[in-house]
């Protein structure tokens, strides 16, 4: 584990991250170092869980998100510099991201600390929330703040923060959602969703209740200074007819019931219980705070409709109430607003002075939901444009200035300079445990070369891809050396950092000995620790120099990527032009020969091939990484769309199934209700039939007894017998004399006669009224039937008139067509006659024939004319008859 941690730290320190992707990879290595460090210290005094949950980021946005969003170009208008309109790191705020099961737990570097969260909240309040009245797009303003506040609450939950800072942040979040629930309620669902806003508000209040209870158990009075305010919000959020909310917050308000916020909430709650809407709206107008009024705005429509329905149910049809009284009852700002509200419900308001609300019938009660406008009297008049003071709960809050010194873990060259969870002493201890260089340089068995073995790139490739280069170790691919090459490639690779860097090498240099006074191949050498020629190259290697007894001195390293070897003779593969190298004067060399041109060409070809291959492979790997990332994005989008389609289909199927079940349940309930009603009717029929049978049997027996007594004592009718028995009963029970009994019976007969007269009179009166009503109904029905017959007759006459007029017009136009046809025929015949003047017989015959035809035509014309006259007469008569009916 220590070796892995040391390797990761070394790799992180030696990386050069110049692009966004490489910086994100470096931050991934840093996070992996943190996880290894936590895993290494498990079981010790180090609290790994607490350290994992404690945020270390002191900025408003963590470094990883800043780099990622800048790379993906995901920024809001509030995070741009107002002058340059470019992304400003100091204005960026962490956005909300939904947690998933496959997502790793965030490290403390990506979590903001408690003071950083409070600083972020104060910045949002004083710099963005306070621009509510100045914003044109208040929907974008709300969406930005909703997202950032939800991210803050998420980090509070992830770090299990319940201290005073968490309470202050949650209180400010709750006030923001309460304010928006009223002032943005008139926006469409695309810009403001009240249900989602209420869900966030309920979550804030639940978290606050748990924090309050925790601090109350710890007797922390300073954190409980706003308990009364938010307890009233909890009570007003759930205005139900049960005491569930009071039971939940009873531990919070048992000592603070005398506070004004609690008293106002309880009084409003009581006024609703007794359905006193006038007192309800009066309390909101005179006593409630702005946020309490905003919280109660959601109930205005329900309470107004309920009060109007109870008023309509208790009054008679067509009764009138003054519109000013209705305005006070339903809490409207003025009479015009109350009139608009009633007209939206399709109720009628009279145009009298003063205007009155006409009570409709109970059957005509409106089911339409009117628009819940923001009340000027109840809410808007309490808002003075000081939103930051309302959200913070304190007056004259100063504006928070952002810190321009944002934490950056990379220097100008891309090296990591950020914080690590381990100090320098422990780092040195861990690095000292690594294997020694002698162990690293031991020869290893020669293995088959891999497909993607990295090689040192050439200078031209490095300059063309300078932005994508890193400080990774360039490995040499083992290969066989031709006999002409003067360099022998090492067969082992070094796991330590490579010397092939942009930073250059040591100033100590050696040169190849030459017989010339000036050597064109002057190169700096590497330290002996990295390349030991005595151990890497055999002593019996064959030299290409002519001197057999001359000792061969091998160049100990390959050239640096930033240095260029300038041969004295032009070579086949051109290299880019660089500034002239400073040639160091070598010490007096032993006699040797100059390198051949052919060997230098071979060397440069091999060197170029070794340096260009890994860059080509790296470029291909980067292209494949981009293609794979694009494929992953497309796949994730496809999966998201498929999941949405699948959820929509499942929802539609479930909805259809629910409707089917609901329909079948309704049918079953109707069937059961019908069966119950039939059984109930059957039972009642049996019951009342048995009662009727018993009563009829008893009455029949009494009647038989009375008939027997009447026959026995020779009474004229049953009434005399009943009167006689009544007198005997009075004399025996009350010891009355015969005269007293006789007087009582006379008075009884008198009352009976009067009652019969009254009954007869009332029956006659009721019969007359019933008769009048029936006659009135008959008259109305007869008038309706007469009107219907009249309309039918008028329609029939109109139809007959139209038909005769059409017939008349047809005859008229037909006669005109005949006349026109005859005239044209006559003209044609005249032309023929003019052409045949010499033929007299023909002319005479035609003349006779024309005369005959003329007579016939005259007769037909007279007949048609007579028919036209007759039609005209009939039409006039019909018109007179219609005028009489209308009169």
C-alpha positions in Angstrom: 0.0 0.0 0.0 2.9 2.4 0.8 4.5 1.6 -2.5 1.3 2.3 -4.4 0.8 5.6 -2.5 4.4 6.7 -3.1 4.1 5.8 -6.8 0.9 7.8 -7.2 2.5 10.8 -5.4 5.6 10.6 -7.6 3.4 10.3 -10.7 1.3 13.3 -9.7 4.4 15.5 -8.9 6.0 14.7 -12.3 2.9 15.2 -14.5 2.6 18.3 -16.6 -1.1 19.1 -17.1 -1.5 21.8 -19.8 -4.9 21.0 -21.0 -8.3 20.6 -19.2 -8.4 16.9 -19.7 -4.9 16.4 -18.3 -5.7 18.5 -15.3 -8.8 16.5 -14.6 -6.6 13.3 -14.8 -4.2 14.9 -12.3 -7.1 15.7 -10.0 -8.3 12.1 -10.3 -4.8 10.9 -9.2 -5.0 13.3 -6.3 -8.4 11.8 -5.3 -6.9 8.3 -5.6 -4.1 9.4 -3.3 -6.6 10.5 -0.8 -8.6 7.3 -0.9 -5.4 5.2 -0.5 -4.3 7.4 2.4 -7.7 6.9 4.1 -7.6 3.2 3.5 -4.0 3.0 4.8 -5.0 4.8 8.1 -8.1 2.7 8.8 -8.0 1.3 12.4 -5.7 4.1 13.7 -6.5 7.2 15.7 -7.2 8.9 12.3 -11.0 9.2 11.9 -11.4 8.3 8.2 -15.1 8.7 8.1 -15.1 12.2 9.6 -12.2 13.2 7.3 -14.1 11.9 4.3 -17.1 14.1 5.2 -15.2 17.3 6.1 -15.0 19.7 3.1 -11.7 21.3 2.3 -12.7 23.6 -0.6 -12.7 27.2 0.5 -14.0 28.6 -2.8 -17.6 28.9 -4.1 -16.9 26.3 -6.7 -14.4 23.4 -6.4 -11.5 23.2 -8.8 -12.6 20.0 -10.6 -16.0 21.5 -11.5 -14.4 24.8 -12.7 -12.1 22.9 -15.1 -14.9 20.6 -16.3 -17.4 23.3 -16.9 -14.9 25.5 -18.7 -13.9 22.6 -20.9 -17.6 21.7 -21.6 -18.5 25.5 -21.9 -21.3 25.2 -19.3 -21.7 28.6 -17.7 -24.5 30.9 -16.7 -24.8 34.6 -17.3 -24.2 35.3 -13.6 -20.8 33.6 -13.8 -19.4 35.7 -16.6 -17.3 38.8 -16.2 -19.5 41.9 -16.7 -16.9 43.7 -18.8 -15.4 40.9 -20.9 -18.3 38.5 -20.8 -15.8 35.6 -20.3 -15.9 33.0 -17.6 -14.7 34.3 -14.2 -13.5 31.7 -11.8 -14.2 33.9 -8.8 -17.9 34.2 -9.8 -18.5 30.5 -10.4 -20.8 28.6 -8.0 -21.1 24.9 -7.7 -24.1 23.6 -9.6 -26.4 20.8 -8.5 -25.7 17.3 -9.8 -27.9 14.4 -9.0 -26.3 11.6 -7.1 -26.4 8.0 -8.5 -25.6 4.6 -7.1 -22.6 4.0 -9.4 -21.0 7.4 -8.5 -18.1 7.5 -6.1 -18.3 9.4 -2.9 -16.9 12.9 -3.3 -13.5 13.6 -1.7 -13.1 16.5 0.7 -11.4 18.5 -2.1 -14.8 18.6 -4.0 -16.8 19.6 -0.9 -17.0 23.1 0.4 -16.5 23.7 4.1 -19.1 25.2 6.3 -17.8 28.8 6.2 -17.3 28.5 2.4 -21.0 27.4 2.1 -22.1 30.4 4.2 -19.9 32.7 2.2 -21.5 31.3 -1.0 -25.0 31.8 0.4 -24.3 35.4 1.4 -22.8 36.1 -2.1 -25.9 34.7 -3.8 -28.2 36.7 -1.5 -26.4 40.1 -1.8 -25.3 39.9 -5.4 -28.0 37.9 -7.3 -31.1 37.5 -5.1 -31.2 41.3 -4.5 -31.5 41.8 -8.3 -35.1 40.4 -8.3 -36.7 43.8 -9.2 -34.1 44.5 -11.8 -34.2 41.2 -13.6 -36.2 41.0 -16.9 -36.0 37.2 -17.0 -37.0 36.3 -13.5 -37.5 32.6 -14.6 -33.8 32.3 -15.3 -33.0 34.1 -12.1 -35.1 31.6 -10.1 -33.7 28.5 -11.9 -30.1 29.6 -11.3 -30.7 30.2 -7.6 -32.8 27.1 -7.1 -30.0 25.0 -8.6 -27.2 26.6 -6.5 -29.2 26.5 -3.3 -30.0 22.8 -3.8 -26.3 22.1 -4.3 -25.6 23.9 -1.0 -28.2 21.8 0.8 -26.8 18.6 -0.8 -23.3 19.3 0.6 -24.8 20.1 4.0 -26.4 16.6 3.9 -23.2 14.9 2.6 -21.1 16.4 5.5 -23.8 15.9 8.1 -23.6 19.5 9.2 -26.1 20.6 11.9 -24.3 23.4 13.5 -25.2 27.1 13.6 -23.9 27.7 10.0 -26.2 24.9 8.7 -29.2 26.3 10.5 -28.5 29.8 9.1 -28.2 28.5 5.6 -31.4 26.4 5.8 -33.3 29.3 7.2 -32.2 31.5 4.3 -33.1 28.8 1.8 -36.6 28.4 3.3 -37.2 32.1 3.2 -36.2 32.2 -0.5 -38.6 29.4 -1.4 -41.5 31.0 0.6 -40.9 34.4 -1.2 -40.9 32.8 -4.6 -44.0 30.7 -3.9 -46.1 33.9 -4.0 -44.2 36.4 -6.2 -43.6 33.9 -9.0 -47.0 32.1 -8.8 -48.3 33.9 -11.9 -45.6 32.5 -14.2 -46.1 29.5 -16.4 -45.0 26.0 -15.3 -42.1 26.2 -17.7 -40.5 29.0 -15.7 -41.8 28.3 -12.2 -43.1 25.0 -10.9 -44.9 25.6 -7.6 -45.0 21.9 -6.6 -41.2 21.5 -7.0 -40.7 24.7 -5.1 -43.0 23.4 -2.3 -41.1 20.2 -2.2 -37.8 22.1 -1.6 -39.4 24.2 1.0 -40.8 21.1 2.9 -37.3 19.5 2.8 -35.8 22.7 4.2 -38.3 22.9 7.0 -37.9 19.2 7.9 -34.1 19.6 8.1 -34.5 22.7 10.2 -36.9 20.9 12.6 -34.3 18.1 13.2 -31.5 20.7 13.7 -33.7 22.7 16.2 -34.5 19.6 18.2 -30.8 18.6 18.3 -29.7 22.1 19.5 -32.6 22.2 22.0 -31.4 19.0 23.6 -27.9 20.6 23.8 -29.5 23.7 25.3 -27.9 25.9 22.6 -30.1 29.0 22.9 -28.1 31.1 20.3 -29.1 28.7 17.5 -32.8 28.8 18.5 -33.4 32.5 18.0 -35.6 32.0 15.0 -37.6 28.9 16.2 -40.8 30.9 16.6 -40.7 32.2 13.0 -40.1 28.9 11.3 -42.5 27.0 13.7 -45.2 29.4 12.4 -44.2 28.5 8.8 -44.4 24.8 9.6 -47.9 25.4 11.0 -49.1 27.6 8.2 -47.7 25.2 5.6 -50.2 22.5 6.7 -53.5 24.2 7.4 -55.5 21.0 7.8 -58.4 20.1 10.1 -56.3 17.7 12.2 -53.6 18.4 14.8 -50.8 16.5 13.1 -48.6 19.5 12.5 -49.1 20.8 16.0 -48.1 17.3 17.3 -44.9 17.4 15.3 -43.8 20.8 16.5 -45.1 20.7 20.0 -41.6 20.2 21.4 -40.4 23.3 19.7 -43.2 25.7 20.6 -44.0 24.6 24.2 -41.9 27.3 25.6 -42.5 30.1 23.0 -46.3 30.2 22.6 -46.3 33.8 23.7 -44.2 34.9 20.7 -46.1 37.0 18.1 -45.3 34.7 15.2 -46.8 31.7 16.9 -49.9 33.7 18.1 -50.6 34.9 14.6 -50.3 31.4 13.1 -52.6 29.9 15.8 -55.2 32.7 15.3 -55.2 32.2 11.6 -55.5 28.5 12.1 -58.5 29.0 14.5 -60.2 31.4 12.1 -60.1 28.8 9.4 -61.5 26.1 11.7 -64.6 28.3 12.3 -64.8 29.3 8.7 -64.4 33.0 9.5 -62.8 34.2 6.3 -63.2 37.9 7.1 -61.1 37.5 10.2 -58.7 35.3 8.3 -58.0 38.0 5.7 -58.0 40.7 8.3 -55.3 38.9 10.3 -53.2 38.5 7.1 -53.5 42.2 6.2 -52.9 43.7 9.7 -50.8 41.2 11.7 -49.0 38.7 9.4 -45.5 39.3 8.1 -44.6 39.3 4.4 -43.3 35.7 4.4 -46.4 34.5 6.3 -48.6 36.2 3.8 -46.6 34.6 0.9 -46.9 31.2 2.5 -50.7 31.6 2.9 -51.1 32.8 -0.7 -51.6 29.2 -1.9 -54.8 28.9 0.2 -56.6 32.1 -1.0 -58.4 30.5 -3.9 -59.6 27.5 -1.9 -60.8 29.6 1.0 -62.6 32.1 -1.3 -64.4 29.3 -3.2 -65.4 27.6 0.0 -66.8 30.8 1.4 -68.8 31.6 -1.7 -70.2 28.1 -1.9 -71.4 28.3 1.7 -72.9 31.7 1.0 -74.8 30.4 -2.0 -76.0 27.4 -0.1 -77.3 29.4 2.8 -79.1 32.1 0.7 -82.1 31.9 -1.6 -82.0 32.2 -5.3 -81.7 35.6 -6.9 -80.9 37.2 -3.5 -78.5 40.2 -3.8 -75.5 41.1 -1.7 -73.6 44.3 -2.0 -70.3 43.9 -3.9 -68.4 45.8 -1.2 -69.5 43.2 1.4 -68.4 40.4 -0.9 -65.0 42.2 -1.3 -64.5 42.2 2.5 -65.6 38.6 2.8 -63.3 37.1 0.2 -60.4 39.5 1.0 -60.1 41.3 -2.4 -58.3 44.6 -2.9 -61.2 46.5 -4.3 -64.7 46.0 -5.9 -63.3 45.9 -9.5 -61.0 43.0 -8.6 -63.9 41.2 -6.8 -66.1 41.7 -9.8 -63.5 40.2 -12.2 -63.1 37.3 -9.8 -66.8 36.6 -9.8 -67.0 36.9 -13.5 -64.2 34.4 -13.9 -66.5 32.0 -11.9 -69.3 32.9 -14.3 -71.4 34.5 -11.6 -73.5 37.6 -12.4 -73.1 41.0 -10.9 -75.8 43.6 -11.3 -75.0 47.1 -12.8 -77.0 48.9 -10.2 -75.6 51.6 -7.9 -74.1 50.2 -5.7 -73.4 46.9 -7.7 -74.7 43.7 -6.2 -73.8 40.0 -6.4 -76.8 37.9 -7.5 -77.0 34.6 -5.8 -77.3 31.8 -8.4 -79.1 28.5 -7.8 -77.2 25.7 -6.1 -77.2 23.6 -9.3 -75.4 26.4 -11.2 -72.4 26.6 -8.9 -69.2 27.1 -10.9 -66.5 24.4 -10.9 -63.9 26.6 -12.7 -60.7 27.6 -10.9 -60.0 31.4 -11.3 -56.5 32.9 -11.6 -54.9 33.4 -8.2 -53.5 36.9 -8.6 -51.0 38.4 -6.2 -52.9 40.7 -3.8 -51.7 44.2 -3.5 -53.4 44.8 -0.1 -52.3 41.5 1.5 -48.8 40.9 0.1 -47.4 43.4 -2.3 -47.9 46.4 0.0 -45.5 44.7 2.6 -42.6 44.3 0.1 -40.4 47.3 0.0 -37.7 46.0 -2.5 -35.4 44.8 0.3 -35.1 41.1 -0.6 -31.7 40.6 0.9 -32.9 41.9 4.2 -35.9 39.6 4.0 -33.9 36.5 3.2 -31.2 37.1 5.8 -33.7 38.4 8.5 -31.4 41.3 9.3 -31.5 45.0 8.1 -28.8 46.7 6.1 -26.9 43.6 5.1 -23.5 44.5 3.4 -22.8 43.3 -0.1 -20.3 40.3 -0.1 -17.3 40.8 -2.4 -15.9 37.7 -4.0 -12.4 36.6 -3.4 -10.3 37.0 -6.6 -7.6 34.6 -5.3 -9.2 31.3 -6.3 -7.3 28.2 -5.3 -5.3 26.7 -8.2 -3.4 23.4 -7.9 -1.3 23.9 -11.0 1.5 26.3 -11.8 2.2 28.0 -15.1 4.1 24.9 -16.4 1.2 22.6 -15.5 2.9 21.0 -12.4 0.8 20.0 -9.5 1.4 22.3 -6.5 -1.9 21.7 -4.6 -2.5 20.2 -1.2 -2.1 16.5 -0.4 -3.3 14.6 2.6 0.3 13.6 3.6 3.1 15.9 4.8 6.7 16.1 3.4 8.2 14.0 6.2 5.8 11.1 5.6 6.3 11.5 1.9 10.1 11.2 2.2 9.6 8.1 4.4 7.4 6.5 1.9 9.7 7.3 -1.0 12.7 6.0 0.9 11.0 2.6 1.0 11.2 2.3 -2.8 13.8 -0.2 -4.3 17.4 1.1 -4.8 18.7 2.0 -8.3 21.0 -1.0 -8.2 18.0 -3.3 -7.8 16.2 -1.4 -10.5 19.1 -1.7 -13.0 19.5 -5.5 -12.6 18.9 -7.1 -16.0 15.5 -8.6 -16.5 14.5 -11.3 -18.8 13.9 -10.0 -22.3 10.1 -10.1 -23.1 8.1 -9.6 -26.2 7.7 -5.9 -27.0 4.2 -4.6 -26.4 2.0 -3.0 -29.0 1.9 0.5 -27.4 5.4 0.8 -26.0 6.3 4.5 -25.7 9.4 5.9 -27.4 11.1 9.3 -27.1 9.5 11.7 -29.6 11.5 13.9 -32.0 11.7 17.6 -31.6 9.5 18.4 -34.7 6.7 16.2 -33.3 7.0 17.7 -29.9 6.9 21.2 -31.3 3.8 20.4 -33.4 2.0 18.9 -30.4 3.5 21.1 -27.6 0.1 21.5 -26.0 -0.5 17.8 -25.6 2.9 16.7 -24.3 3.4 15.4 -20.8 6.3 14.5 -18.6 5.7 10.8 -18.8 8.7 8.5 -19.1 9.6 7.6 -22.7 10.5 3.9 -22.9 12.9 2.5 -25.5 11.7 -0.4 -27.5 14.3 -3.2 -27.5 15.5 -4.0 -30.9 18.5 -5.6 -32.7 21.4 -3.2 -33.5 23.0 -3.4 -37.0 26.7 -3.8 -37.1 27.1 -0.4 -38.7 25.5 1.5 -35.8 27.9 2.9 -33.3 25.2 3.1 -30.5 24.1 0.0 -28.6 20.5 0.2 -27.3 19.9 -0.7 -23.6 18.0 -3.9 -23.1 16.4 -2.8 -19.8 14.0 0.0 -19.0 14.3 2.4 -16.1 11.1 2.9 -14.0 12.4 6.2 -12.7 11.6 9.5 -14.5 13.1 9.7 -18.0 15.8 12.2 -18.8 14.1 13.1 -22.1 12.4 16.3 -20.9 12.0 19.8 -22.1 13.9 21.1 -19.1 17.3 19.9 -20.5 20.1 18.0 -18.8 23.0 18.5 -16.6 25.8 20.9 -17.6 28.4 18.2 -17.3 29.2 17.0 -20.8 31.6 14.6 -22.5 32.3 14.4 -26.2 33.4 11.8 -28.6 37.1 12.0 -29.2 38.1 13.0 -32.7 41.3 13.7 -34.5 39.9 17.0 -35.8 40.3 20.3 -33.9 36.5 21.0 -34.0 34.0 18.3 -33.4 30.5 18.9 -34.9 28.8 16.4 -32.5 29.1 18.0 -29.1 26.4 16.8 -26.8 25.8 17.0 -23.0 26.0 13.7 -21.2 23.7 12.2 -18.6 24.7 11.4 -15.0 26.3 8.1 -14.5 23.5 7.0 -12.2 21.0 6.8 -15.0 23.2 5.2 -17.8 26.1 3.1 -16.6 27.9 2.1 -19.8 30.1 -0.4 -18.1 27.2 -2.4 -16.9 24.9 -1.9 -19.9 27.2 -2.5 -22.8 29.7 -5.4 -23.1 33.3 -4.6 -23.2 33.9 -6.7 -26.3 31.6 -4.6 -28.5 33.1 -4.2 -32.0 34.3 -0.7 -32.9 33.9 0.8 -36.4 37.0 3.0 -36.1 40.1 2.0 -38.0 42.4 1.9 -35.0 42.2 -1.6 -33.5 44.1 -0.8 -30.3 42.2 2.4 -29.8 39.7 2.4 -27.0 36.1 3.1 -28.1 34.2 5.7 -26.2 30.5 5.3 -26.6 28.1 8.3 -26.5 26.3 7.7 -23.2 22.8 8.9 -24.0 20.5 9.8 -26.8 20.0 13.5 -27.8 17.5 15.7 -25.9 14.2 16.5 -27.6 15.0 20.2 -27.4 18.6 19.9 -28.8 19.4 19.1 -32.4 22.4 17.3 -33.8 23.9 19.1 -36.7 26.0 16.8 -38.9 28.7 18.2 -41.1 27.3 16.5 -44.1 23.6 16.9 -45.2 21.4 13.9 -44.3 18.5 12.4 -46.1 15.8 13.2 -43.4 15.6 17.0 -42.9 15.2 18.5 -39.4 13.6 21.8 -38.4 15.9 24.9 -38.2 16.9 25.8 -34.7 19.2 28.4 -33.2 22.9 27.8 -33.5 24.3 25.5 -30.8 27.0 26.8 -28.6 30.0 24.4 -29.2 32.0 23.8 -26.1 35.7 23.4 -26.6 36.6 19.8 -25.6 39.7 18.8 -23.7 42.6 17.5 -25.8 41.1 14.3 -27.2 43.0 11.1 -28.0 43.5 10.4 -31.6 40.4 8.9 -33.3 38.6 8.9 -36.6 35.6 10.9 -37.7 32.2 9.3 -37.8 31.1 8.1 -41.3 28.2 9.7 -43.1 26.4 6.4 -43.6 26.5 5.5 -39.9 25.1 8.9 -39.0 22.3 8.5 -41.5 21.4 5.1 -40.1 21.5 6.5 -36.5 19.3 9.5 -37.3 16.8 7.3 -39.2 16.5 5.0 -36.2 16.4 7.8 -33.7 13.7 9.6 -35.7 11.7 6.3 -36.0 12.0 5.6 -32.3 10.8 9.1 -31.4 8.0 9.5 -33.9 6.3 6.1 -33.2 5.1 6.8 -29.6 3.7 10.2 -30.6 1.8 8.7 -33.5 0.5 6.0 -31.1 -0.4 8.6 -28.5 -2.2 10.7 -31.1 -4.2 7.6 -32.1 -4.9 6.8 -28.5 -6.2 10.4 -28.0 -8.4 10.1 -31.1 -9.7 6.8 -29.8 -10.4 8.3 -26.4 -12.3 11.2 -28.0 -14.3 8.7 -30.1 -15.0 6.6 -27.1 -16.1 9.6 -25.0 -18.4 10.7 -27.9 -19.8 7.2 -28.1 -20.3 7.1 -24.4 -22.1 10.5 -24.5 -24.3 9.4 -27.4 -25.0 6.1 -25.6 -25.9 7.9 -22.4 -28.2 10.3 -24.3 -29.8 7.3 -26.1 -30.3 5.5 -22.8 -31.8 8.6 -21.3 -34.2 9.1 -24.2 -35.1 5.4 -24.1 -35.7 5.6 -20.4 -37.9 8.6 -20.8 -39.9 6.9 -23.6 -40.1 3.7 -21.5 -41.2 5.7 -18.5 -43.8 7.5 -20.6 -45.1 4.2 -22.0 -45.1 2.6 -18.5 -47.0 5.6 -17.2 -49.5 5.5 -20.0 -50.0 1.7 -19.5 -50.3 2.2 -15.7 -52.7 5.1 -16.3 -54.9 3.0 -18.6 -54.8 0.2 -16.1 -55.7 2.5 -13.3 -58.6 3.9 -15.3 -59.8 0.4 -16.1 -59.6 -0.7 -12.5 -61.3 2.5 -11.4 -64.1 1.9 -14.0 -64.5 -1.8 -12.9 -64.5 -0.7 -9.3 -67.2 1.9 -10.0 -69.3 -0.7 -11.8 -68.8 -3.1 -8.9 -69.8 -0.4 -6.4 -72.8 0.5 -8.5 -73.8 -3.2 -8.7 -73.4 -3.6 -5.0 -75.3 -0.4 -4.3 -78.2 -1.6 -6.6 -78.2 -5.0 -4.8 -78.2 -3.3 -1.4 -81.0 -0.9 -2.5 -83.1 -3.9 -3.8 -82.6 -5.8 -0.5 -83.4 -2.6 1.5 -86.6 -2.1 -0.5 -87.6 -5.7 -0.1 -86.9 -5.5 3.7 -88.8 -2.3 4.1 -91.7 -3.7 2.0 -91.9 -6.7 4.3 -91.6 -4.6 7.4 -94.2 -2.0 6.5 -96.5 -4.7 5.1 -96.3 -6.6 8.5 -97.0 -3.3 10.4 -99.9 -2.5 8.0 -101.3 -6.0 8.4 -101.1 -5.8 12.2 -102.8 -2.4 12.2 -105.5 -3.5 9.8 -106.2 -6.7 11.9 -106.4 -4.6 15.1 -108.6 -2.0 13.5 -110.9 -4.7 12.1 -111.2 -6.2 15.6 -112.0 -2.8 17.1 -114.6 -2.3 14.4 -116.2 -5.6 15.1 -116.3 -4.8 18.8 -117.9 -1.4 18.2 -120.5 -3.0 15.8 -121.4 -5.6 18.5 -121.8 -2.8 21.1 -123.8 -0.7 18.7 -126.2 -3.5 18.0 -126.4 -4.5 21.6 -127.2 -1.0 23.0 -129.1 0.2 19.9 -127.0 3.2 18.9 -127.5 4.9 15.6 -123.8 5.0 14.6 -120.3 4.4 16.0 -119.8 8.1 16.9 -122.6 8.0 19.5 -121.2 4.7 20.9 -117.7 6.2 21.2 -119.1 9.3 22.9 -121.1 7.2 25.3 -118.0 5.1 26.2 -115.9 8.4 26.6 -118.5 9.7 29.0 -118.5 6.5 31.1 -114.7 6.7 31.2 -114.7 10.3 32.4 -117.2 9.6 35.1 -115.3 6.6 36.4 -111.8 8.1 36.3 -112.5 11.6 37.4 -115.7 11.2 39.5 -117.7 13.6 37.4 -121.4 14.1 37.6 -123.7 13.5 34.7 -124.1 17.2 34.0 -120.4 17.8 34.0 -119.8 14.9 31.7 -122.6 16.1 29.4 -121.0 19.6 29.2 -117.6 18.1 28.4 -119.0 16.0 25.7 -120.9 19.0 24.2 -117.7 21.0 24.2 -115.9 18.1 22.5 -118.5 17.9 19.8 -118.2 21.7 19.3 -114.4 21.5 18.9 -114.7 18.6 16.6 -117.2 20.5 14.4 -114.9 23.6 14.3 -111.9 21.4 13.5 -113.8 19.8 10.7 -114.8 23.2 9.4 -111.2 24.4 9.4 -110.0 21.2 7.7 -112.7 21.7 5.1 -111.8 25.3 4.7 -108.1 24.6 4.4 -108.7 21.7 2.0 -110.8 24.0 -0.2 -108.2 26.7 0.0 -105.4 24.2 -0.9 -107.5 22.7 -3.6 -108.1 26.2 -5.1 -104.4 27.0 -5.0 -103.5 23.6 -6.5 -106.2 24.2 -9.1 -104.8 27.6 -9.9 -101.3 26.3 -10.3 -102.5 23.5 -12.5 -104.6 25.9 -14.6 -101.6 28.2 -14.8 -99.4 25.3 -16.0 -102.1 24.3 -18.5 -102.3 27.8 -19.8 -98.5 28.0 -20.1 -98.3 24.7 -21.9 -101.2 25.6 -24.2 -99.5 29.0 -25.0 -96.3 27.2 -25.7 -98.1 24.7 -27.9 -99.9 27.5 -29.7 -96.6 29.3 -30.3 -95.1 26.1 -31.6 -98.0 25.6 -34.0 -97.8 29.2 -35.1 -94.1 28.8 -35.8 -94.8 25.6 -37.7 -97.5 27.3 -39.7 -95.3 30.2 -40.5 -92.5 27.9 -41.6 -94.9 25.9 -43.8 -96.3 29.1 -45.4 -92.8 30.5 -46.0 -91.8 27.2 -47.6 -94.9 27.2 -49.8 -94.3 30.9 -50.7 -90.7 30.1 -51.7 -91.8 27.1 -53.8 -94.4 29.1 -55.6 -91.9 31.9 -56.2 -89.4 29.5 -57.6 -92.1 28.1 -59.9 -93.0 31.6 -61.0 -89.4 32.5 -61.7 -88.9 29.3 -63.7 -92.0 30.0 -65.8 -90.9 33.6 -66.3 -87.3 32.8 -67.4 -88.6 30.0 -69.6 -91.0 32.4 -71.4 -88.2 34.8 -71.9 -86.0 32.1 -73.3 -88.8 31.1 -75.7 -89.3 34.7 -76.9 -85.6 35.1 -77.4 -85.4 31.8 -79.3 -88.3 32.9 -81.5 -86.7 36.2 -82.3 -83.5 34.6 -83.3 -85.4 32.1 -85.4 -87.4 34.9 -87.0 -84.2 36.8 -87.9 -82.7 33.7 -89.4 -85.8 33.1 -91.5 -85.8 36.7 -92.7 -82.3 36.3 -93.8 -83.3 33.2 -95.7 -86.2 35.0 -97.3 -83.9 37.8 -98.4 -81.6 35.3 -100.0 -84.6 33.7 -101.8 -86.5 36.7 -103.1 -87.0 35.0 -106.5 -89.0 32.1 -105.1 -92.5 33.5 -104.4 -94.2 30.3 -103.6 -91.7 29.7 -100.9 -92.3 33.2 -99.6 -96.0 32.7 -99.5 -95.8 29.4 -97.9 -93.5 30.7 -95.3 -95.7 33.7 -94.7 -98.7 31.5 -94.2 -96.8 29.3 -91.9 -95.5 32.2 -89.9 -99.0 33.6 -89.5 -100.2 30.3 -88.2 -97.3 30.0 -85.9 -97.8 33.6 -84.7 -101.4 32.8 -83.8 -100.3 29.8 -81.8 -97.6 31.7 -80.1 -100.1 34.5 -79.2 -102.4 31.9 -77.7 -99.6 30.4 -75.7 -98.5 33.8 -74.5 -101.9 34.7 -73.4 -102.2 31.4 -71.4 -98.8 32.0 -69.7 -99.7 35.5 -68.9 -103.0 34.4 -67.3 -101.1 31.9 -65.2 -98.6 34.6 -64.1 -101.5 36.8 -63.0 -103.0 34.0 -61.1 -99.7 33.3 -59.3 -99.3 36.9 -58.5 -102.7 37.0 -56.9 -102.0 33.9 -54.8 -98.7 35.3 -53.6 -100.4 38.5 -52.5 -103.0 36.6 -50.6 -100.3 34.5 -48.8 -98.4 37.7 -47.9 -101.6 39.2 -46.5 -102.2 36.1 -44.4 -98.7 36.1 -43.0 -99.0 39.8 -42.0 -102.3 39.0 -40.2 -100.6 36.2 -38.3 -97.7 38.4 -37.3 -100.1 41.1 -36.1 
